[in-house]
Amino acid sequence: MKSATTFRKFICPLLFNNIEKSVMDQVRKDLEDCDGFAITTDHWTSKAQETYQSLTLHYINSKFELKKVKILRK
């Protein structure tokens, strides 16, 4: 097992980027056949004065499944 620092600095961002790309590719594919969608946003600051923002996308895909994609940025 690699050290916690290696995991935090290299492995986690790589995993996040790969998963984010996969999810966004699926969303793009779903939205091609979608008639509409809704977006909500939120911004807040933690007690440690770190700012966060989120974006949530809601839509119904071609199989009539409700989808919710949430993106959180620090």
JOFENBEL-V715492 format. One record per residue. RES is the residue in three letters. PSI is psi in radians with two decimals (none if undefined). OMEGA is omega in whole degrees, -180 to 180 (* if undefined). D_FIRST is the distance of its C-alpha to the first C-alpha in whole Angstrom. Layout:
RES;PSI;OMEGA;D_FIRST
RES;PSI;OMEGA;D_FIRST
This chain:
MET;2.33;176;0
LYS;2.91;180;4
SER;2.82;179;7
ALA;-0.64;179;9
THR;-0.79;178;11
THR;-0.76;-180;10
PHE;-0.81;-177;9
ARG;-0.73;-174;12
LYS;-0.51;-172;14
PHE;-0.86;-174;13
ILE;-0.87;-178;11
CYS;-0.84;178;14
PRO;-0.65;178;17
LEU;-0.80;177;16
LEU;-0.79;180;16
PHE;-0.83;-179;19
ASN;-0.70;179;21
ASN;-0.75;179;21
ILE;-0.76;179;22
GLU;-0.75;179;24
LYS;-0.77;180;26
SER;-0.79;180;26
VAL;-0.78;-179;28
MET;-0.63;176;30
ASP;-0.74;179;31
GLN;-0.71;179;32
VAL;-0.78;179;34
ARG;-0.75;179;36
LYS;-0.79;180;37
ASP;-0.70;-175;38
LEU;-0.29;177;40
GLU;-0.61;-178;42
ASP;0.17;-174;44
CYS;2.37;179;44
ASP;-0.37;-179;47
GLY;2.96;179;45
PHE;2.92;178;43
ALA;2.51;179;42
ILE;2.35;172;40
THR;2.62;179;39
THR;2.78;177;38
ASP;2.52;177;37
HIS;2.42;177;36
TRP;2.92;179;35
THR;2.33;180;34
SER;2.99;176;32
LYS;-0.43;178;33
ALA;0.20;178;31
GLN;0.52;174;33
GLU;2.29;-178;30
THR;2.54;179;32
TYR;2.66;173;31
GLN;2.56;179;32
SER;2.66;175;32
LEU;2.27;179;34
THR;2.27;180;35
LEU;2.21;178;36
HIS;2.36;176;38
TYR;2.89;176;40
ILE;2.16;-177;41
ASN;-3.10;-176;40
SER;-0.29;177;42
LYS;0.21;-179;42
PHE;0.64;175;43
GLU;2.27;177;39
LEU;2.19;-180;39
LYS;2.54;179;36
LYS;2.10;179;34
VAL;2.12;-179;32
LYS;2.29;179;30
ILE;2.17;180;29
LEU;2.25;179;28
ARG;2.49;178;28
LYS;none;*;27
